[in-house]
Amino acid sequence: MAPSIAIASTAQTKQNTAAEVELRRRNEELEMELKRSSEREEIMREELMRVWKRVTVAEEAEERLCRQLGELEAEAVEQAREYRNQILELKRKLSYAKQLQ
């Protein structure tokens, strides 16, 4: 009876060893995938920071352009008022000159 127990024990040991080898191989694969995943995450984080900086610069530029546009619009309105006043003054002078004739 002892030899059969030893054979069963040896067979089970081989199965355990094969399972351990498979588990170690799988563990190594998972560790490598985790490392690659961490590297990809870091790359994406760096890319996100670069994009965030570009967006910040674009927003600041947009704000400056909007402010400049507002200033130009205010200047254009002021010029239009001045031209209108000049035209009205010229019309008044022309009307007065016609009355004198």
C-alpha positions, 0 to 999 in steps of 0.5 A: 500500500505504501508504494501507491500512496507515494505514486499518488503523492508524486503525481499530485506534487507534479500537478502542484508544481505545474500549477505553481509554474502556471501561476508564476507565469501568469503573475509575471504576465500580470506584473508586466501588464501592470507596468505597461499600464502604469507607463501608459498612464504616466504618458497620458498624464503628461499629455493631459498636462500639455493639453491643459497648458495649451488650453489655458494659453488659448483661453488667455489669448481669447480673453485678450482678443475679446477685450481688444475687440471690445475696445475697437468696437467702442472706438468705432462707435465713438468715431461714428458719433463724431462723423455723424456730428460732423455731417450734421454740422456740415448740413447745418452750415450748408443750409445756412449758406443756402439761406444767405444766397 
